[in-house]
Amino acid sequence: MLGKDFLENKGGQVLSMDLLLALVIISVFLGVSANALDLVSSKMDESSYVYSLERITTDNANILLSTPGTPEDWEEGHQSLSMVKPGLAEVDSVTGTVNKTLSMKKISKLGENYHELMDGKVLPFGLNSSMIISPRDSSLESVTINNQEHPEDAKDILIINRTIMCDYMIANILTSIVSNQPSGTSSDLYKPLFCPHCNLTQNFKHPREESENNKPGWKCKPFIVTQNDINTTDIYIMTDPPQIMDESACWIIDSTQNISDSPMIFKSSPYRLNEKLSELMGDKDNATIWVHVFSSGNTDEAFNVYIGSFLKNTSLEKVKPQYLSPQPCNFIFKVWI
C-alpha cells in the first residue's frame, strides 16, 4: 500500500516538474518575443520619425527656394519679423512674377535673423541647421547664411543639396559686346543702330567687323547713363577673359556730340569710367553713350566686353563679369537633432 502511494506521489512530482519547466520555457519565449516586438516597434517609430523629419525639411526647403516669402518684400523690413514667413525667390519688378533665382538681399536678411525666421517657421523647434550657398564658379565667394557645425554624435543628419541660380545683386549690366553673333542672327538684327562714326572718314570711321570672314573691325553699341548712376555707383569696363590675347584690341567711349578717335588699350583689370562718363554728360540728367570695341576678328583670340555699374566702393576683387548676371550655385542645407 505504501509502495503504491509512493509511486503515485513520485509520478505526480515528475508531472509537476515537467509542467514547471514548460512554464519557464514559455515565459522565456514570451519575454524574448516581447523584447523583439519592442525593438521592432522602436525601429518603426524611429524610421517613421526620420521619414517625417525628412519630409518636413524637404517640403519647407522647397518652399524657401521657390517662393518670395510672406510678404513678398519682407527683406525690406517693413513688417515685424514675427509676421514674416521667409522665402528666397526673387520677384520680377516689372512683371511681378516669381523667378527661379534667389535674391541676395533676401539671403542676407535671413542670415542676419536666422533663428528668428527659421525656428518654428521653416523648421520645427529643437532642430539645428546650417545653410550655405556655394557658387559653381570657384572665383566667386561662397555665402554662409548659418555656419553651425553639427557635433560628431549628432543623430539623423539630413542634407539637402540643390542647384539654384543666385543673383548677387551688387551690379547691373549696362551693355555688352560679345565676340560672336548668335547663330542665325543677321548683322542688321545684331546691330540695329548705326555707330556715329560710320559716316566719318580717316581715323574716325568705324567699318563693321566682318566676323564671318575673320577680318578686323569695330563693334559699337549704345547705352544710357544717368547722373544718378555716376553719383551712386562705380561703372567699369571689363573683358572676359580678363587677360586677352588680341594685341590689336582697343576701345573708345564717346557720344554723338563728343566723338573721339583716341582708343584705349584693354587692361587685365577693370577700368573705372565715372570720370570719363561725367565729362561726356556735362549737366544732362541722362545721355546716350557709345562704346566701340576693335578686335582682330581672330576666333582664337575672341573676347567679350562688359560695362556694368557696381555698388559704390565695391572692392575691385568683386568687379567681375560673373556678378553682372545670376550665377549657378549649390544650395547646401543640413539639418540634425
C-alpha angles and dihedrals in degrees: 000000000000091000091053092051090048092054092048092049091047091051090050091052092052090050091049091050091050091049092048092049090050091051091050091051092047091049092050091048092049091048093050091046091050091051091048091050090049090050093048091046091049091049091049091049091048092047091048091049093049091048091049091047091049092049093049092047094047095046093049093045088054090051091048092053100039103042133058092226132241116321096023093228096043091133090068089071097233092135135045113269089237087068095049129098103192126230128168104205118118121240119218106242092212105041098024091226123137114252125213087240130098120236116232090208091058090044092053092048091050090050091052093051102024103146095037091054099036107038111088092356107062098008131028116255114271097039124114125213148172128206129196134170111209119189118226087224104077091205090069124078123255117236117226110202095174121001103193113148119217117233120247092249094050114136129226101003109196119199124195115190117181132171109233140163116246127198107209089196096207095112146030125209114235097183143330138203115209123204096231131037117238110265114269093021118129122220090247091057092043093050111026094163126065118235113242087236095058096093096039129097139233115001092352094063118097112198111194121260112258096218095171090060095039091240126151120258149120133290114196132185137174128226134176123243128185132202087245090058091053094045100043105032141042111240119206139181113214141163136228112245094034093218108052125197097208103103092190094055117120141149142216131200116200145125136237090260094045108038116184133198095188107108121197127214118241116249128207090246127057117272119224113231104185097105094044092047091048090055092050094048099046110176096341119121090222138359142186109247127192127217116199121194125190121200138169093242090234107142091208088062097041120143140170127234125213134186113197140167115228131193110277114276094010107166114256090239088068096047096102135133089241091069091058093075137028113283131214111252141169115246105209116191120177123189128182141161 
